[in-house]
Amino acid sequence: MKVFHRPELDYLSLDFSSEPEAKTSYENGIIVRYDKKGHVVGIDITDSMNFFLSNDTVDMKQAVRILGFSESTMRRLIKNKKIKFTKPNGKDYQFKKSDLILFKKAG
């Protein structure tokens, strides 16, 4: 399997086979490519960032793992209001995955 990501085009492609494509179908930003026997040879996702964004929330430990920062760097970003967060229980930080992905992309 080969994976190609073109961030400048916001495009993700997964190739499962080297067989030539004979037919494609497209629905909701997903292109499925088939060979002449009808087997799936690949999948392409247009607007890939929108496809993977969600309103799921993560805690501090998961957020630093996603961003590749230390916890102290994350706390500095919070203190300087550089990153969005909530504290639903008044104590623990929560972050939307979509906000973290957009923050990382803005780099």
Secondary structure, DSSP 8 states (H G I E B T S, - for coil): -EEEEETTTTEEEEE---S---EEEEETTEEEEE-TTS-EEEEEEESHHHHH----EEEHHHHHHHHT--HHHHHHHHHTT-S--B-TTSSS-EEEHHHHHHHHHH-
